[in-house]
Amino acid sequence: MRNLTLKQTRFAESVAGGEKLVVAYRMAYNAIKMDQSSVRVESSRLAALPHVAAAIETARLRGRSSP
């Protein structure tokens, strides 16, 4: 699996923790000047990248196994 950038890691962990894609994207990236539709598109694209999707799933599984 490809290594994730710091921003991709933050995004994946936020999504795995239950945040909506757009909220996680805004938390991880400097999206202040982006409009809502752009953030929605970019967050969906990011979540669909195979290495990011795998990181989200891994973080979700890790979260389920924690007490």
Secondary structure, 3 states (H helix, E strand, C coil): CCCCCHHHHHHHHHHHCCCCHHHHHHHHCCCCCCCHHHHHHHHHHHHHCHHHHHHHHHHHHHHHHCC
